[in-house]
Amino acid sequence: MLVMHEPIRVGVVGFGLAGRVFHTAVVQATPGLDLAAVVQRSGDDAKKEYPEAHVARSVEEMLSDVGIRLVVIATPSYSHYELAKQCLHEQRHVIIDKPFALTSTEAADLIHAARHRSLLLTAYQNRRWDGDFQAVRQVLASSELGRLVTLESHIDRFRPEPRRDVWRESGGPGGGLLFDLGPHLVDQALALFGRPDTISASIRVERDSAVVDDAFDLQLTFERQCLTVFLRSTLTACTPGPRFILHGTQGSFVKWGTDPQEAQLRSGMRPDAPGFGEEAESHWGELRLENQGPRRIPTPAGDYRGFYENVRDVLLGKAELTVTPEEAWRTTRLIELARESSGHGRRLHVDFSGEP
């Protein structure tokens, strides 16, 4: 017998880039979720785009609707902790856009608050649902590369002129490239390989007149696997590097190009539209094995709805949470250690003993 459930009513806090592009559109396109409210403090963009949703002018106004069960925090990074804590105290399940928190202490406090109230808490690590990351998973699962020796993961962009009018580049708390793209790269590495043994980092300011970090290189070692992982990003790559480079004892896999979902969402394409998340064959990765010619590996279609489908199913009691808050804490802790490593110019042992 088919059991029907009322849609889970969702409130999204913030209608900037994160709220407008990465959350409201994906929530609306996910079966079983109802975009009930959007918090936009001024302007009417949200009402024009989602006329059936209530547009609240404050978090308090949104929380006055007791039917909203799930809240998405899609505001500037420096406000994530206080807003998430407020919503947890009001007995709401919470999704926090990356970064989960600015410190591991804040992250632990949120985890304890959620546990005390038996609430779902997670970080929006949507890039686990990138098609190129799924291709990497498939290549590793096939074992064709033999023992993996190194993995490089790049997100390279070209924005040579800093924008002081954008909070992320103004020099305030929560800004900079490491807080912006670092959580994605670190989370993917942890999802693939678990806890690293050591970390070393170079976090830099490369652009003229920039006041926040705009480039980083992180090196993680996994001693039991005899594996080294390089995580890299810069805003001065007019010619971007490969998205992934994998070298193993029997071959290599190289993937150029980036997952198309962000560009498609920015253009207004809906996640349930035909062709969403699909990558052109010209961007498929290339696998080279010893004594064999190159072979193209099809990129699976990415779909950020997978994140929200998992959260929906957890709330319905049908699934385990894919992106756990403990994993979000580990990502936060590694970013802290990266800053310490870069500041002191030395490799550090990774200690997760303070994990909540």
C-alpha positions, 0 to 999 in steps of 0.5 A: 500500500502506497503511503502518502506524506504531506510535503515537508515545509521548508524555509530558506533564510537569505536570497542572495547567491546561495539562497537564490541559485543553490537552495530555493530552486533545488528545494522547489524541484525536489518532490516531497518538499514545499518551499513555504517561506523565504527570508529576504530582508528587503526587495521583492525578488523572492516574491516575483520568483516564488509567488506561492511562498511567503516572503518574510522580512526577518527570521522571527517572522518566518519562525512564527509559522510553526508548520515550517519544519526545515530551515536552510541557512543561506546567508553570509558565512559570518551569520551561520552560527547565530542563525542556526542556533536560533532555529535549533532553539525553535525546534527546527531541523537545520541545513547550513550552507558551507562553511558549516561554521567558522570555528570547530568550537561553534560547529561542536556547539551546534551539534550538541544543540541539535542532539539535545533536541533530537533535530537533524543538522547538516551542511550543504555539501552539494558537490558530493552530487557533482557528476565529475565527483561521481566519475572519480568514485566510479574510477576508484571503485573499479580498481583499474588504477591499481593502488592510488598514489596521488589525487589532485582536486582543483577549482580554478577561477579567474577574477583578477579584480577584487570586489570590496563591495562583496562581503566575501572579499571585504576583509570581514569574518568568514570571507576569503577563498578558503572559506568559500571553496575549501569546504567543498574540496576538503569534504570530498577528500574526507568522503573518499578517504576518511581522516588524513594523518597530516596536513600542510597548507599555503594560503595566500593573497595573490591579487593586487589590492586584495584583502582576503585569501584568494589562493590556497594549496592543501596537502593531506597525507593518508599514511595507511593508504600511502596516499597524498591528496592535493587540494588547490584553488585560485582566482588568478587562473585564466587557464584553469587546470584539470578538475581532477588528476588521479595517479595510481600504480597501474594508470592515471585518470584526468578530468577537465572541466567543471560540473555544469549544475552551477552555471545551469542554475545561474542561467535559470535552468530548473533542476528537473529540466531535461538535460540538467546536470549532463556534461558534454562528451568533450569534457569526459575524463580520460583513463590511461592504463599501462600498455593501453590506449586512452579511454573516455569515461562518461560523466554521470549526470550530477543532481543536487536534488540528491542532497535534499532527497536524502534530507527528506528521506531522513525526516520521513524515517526512510534513510540515514543522513549522508552528510553528517554534522560530525563530518561537517565538524571535521571539515571545519577542523581541517580548515582551522589546521590549514590556517595554522599550518600556513601561518607557521609554515609547517606540517601538522598532525591531524587530531580529531580528538575534540570531535563532538 
